[in-house]
Amino acid sequence: MSRGIIDTLQLGATLLFAIPIAYVGADFLFSGRTLFGAGFLAIAVLMVLAEEYLTTPGDLTGKAAEKAVGAVAKDEDE
């Protein structure tokens, strides 16, 4: 599935917050605090997965626009 410009920017913003949390988690893991380290890593992974797979109210308008454009403009292959 191709990613649009807005989707790429949203992923970048999510990674901007998730990477430092993952770094703290890795630091905790390597220093022996495994519970907190694993917790921070899980939070970082969940942030990225939530951005990727959850539908937000802002996504609904984009999906409606895609369906409307798809109904009006047909591909040349069809």
C-alpha positions in Angstrom: 0.0 0.0 0.0 1.4 3.3 -1.0 1.8 6.1 1.5 0.7 9.7 0.8 2.5 12.8 1.8 0.2 13.5 4.8 0.5 9.9 6.0 4.3 10.1 5.8 4.3 13.3 7.8 2.1 11.8 10.4 4.3 8.8 10.7 7.3 11.1 11.0 5.7 13.1 13.8 4.8 9.8 15.6 8.4 8.6 15.3 9.6 12.0 16.6 8.0 11.1 19.9 8.4 7.3 19.9 12.1 7.1 19.2 13.2 8.9 22.4 10.8 6.7 24.4 12.4 3.6 22.8 15.8 5.0 23.6 14.9 5.4 27.2 13.5 1.9 27.2 16.7 0.5 25.7 18.8 2.4 28.2 16.8 1.0 31.1 17.1 -2.5 29.7 20.9 -2.3 29.4 21.2 -0.9 32.9 19.3 -3.8 34.4 15.9 -2.3 35.0 14.1 -4.7 32.7 10.5 -4.1 33.8 10.6 -0.3 33.0 12.8 -0.9 29.9 10.3 -3.3 28.5 7.4 -1.0 29.4 8.9 2.0 27.6 9.7 -0.1 24.5 6.2 -1.4 24.5 4.8 2.1 24.7 7.0 3.2 21.8 5.8 0.3 19.7 2.2 0.9 20.6 2.5 4.5 19.6 3.6 3.6 16.1 1.1 0.8 15.7 -1.8 3.0 16.9 -0.9 5.7 14.4 -0.7 3.1 11.6 -3.8 1.1 12.3 -6.3 3.1 14.3 -8.9 5.2 12.5 -9.3 8.8 13.9 -12.0 11.3 13.0 -9.5 13.1 10.8 -9.0 10.0 8.8 -12.7 9.6 8.0 -12.9 12.7 5.8 -9.9 11.5 3.8 -11.4 8.1 3.3 -14.7 9.6 2.2 -12.8 11.8 -0.3 -10.9 8.8 -1.7 -14.2 6.9 -2.2 -15.8 10.0 -3.9 -12.8 10.5 -6.2 -12.7 6.8 -7.0 -16.4 6.8 -7.9 -16.1 9.8 -10.3 -12.7 9.2 -11.9 -12.1 5.7 -13.3 -8.7 4.3 -14.2 -7.8 3.8 -17.8 -7.3 0.1 -17.2 -11.0 -0.4 -16.2 
